[in-house]
């Protein structure tokens, strides 16, 4: 997944949306004092960043589990080879 910058090249395309979604979009445009393209881009950027955050979280959790397993193995090996103090 790439990083999203405001300076990315824009691509122009046409989409069809139900009128109820267009109403919500137009409300957001009003609230944000923006335009449809900017609001849609912002919403999609938010979704992409949330996906990236979820992937990173999963990676951190996997690394935590791996590091914990290594620490437990090291503790076990150390306990078996060092005398009790």
TALINBEL-V767083 format. One record per pair of residues at least 12 apart in sequence whose ideal C-beta (glycine too) atoms are under 8 Angstrom apart, sorted by sequence separation. I is the first residue (numbers start at 1). J is the second residue. D is the distance in Angstrom with one decimal. If there is no record, write none. Layout:
BEGIN
I & J & D
I & J & D
END
This chain:
BEGIN
25 & 39 & 6.2
25 & 40 & 7.1
28 & 43 & 8.0
10 & 37 & 7.9
4 & 45 & 4.8
4 & 48 & 6.2
4 & 49 & 7.1
1 & 48 & 6.5
1 & 51 & 6.9
1 & 52 & 5.3
1 & 55 & 7.5
END
